[in-house]
Amino acid sequence: MIKFYNAKVNVLVLSLFLGLSSVSAHEGHSHKAPWEACEKVKKADECSYTNGIGDLFQGTCQVFTKALMCVRNKPIVKAKDIPVKSIKK
């Protein structure tokens, strides 16, 4: 009986963990940079923006909830990997 109970608890904990991780992956953006990157361009144009710590996101502008948004289609360039000379001031 104890083994059965432990197995149920393990399944419950695993289910909660997997469920929460998939929800957080689809939460949405907490900042406006992806939308601002596409304000003056058209659908499918290349775009880029940075997050709060300077990581660079690159992609193309796509329609999302009736507005254009920069959708990443390239690997994230971490701020620590961006040469100082290439940073715009």
Summary of the structure (lengths in Angstrom):
residues: 89
radius of gyration: 19.7
end to end distance: 65.8
largest distance: 65.8
contacts: 188
relative contact order: 0.13
helix: 38%
strand: 24%
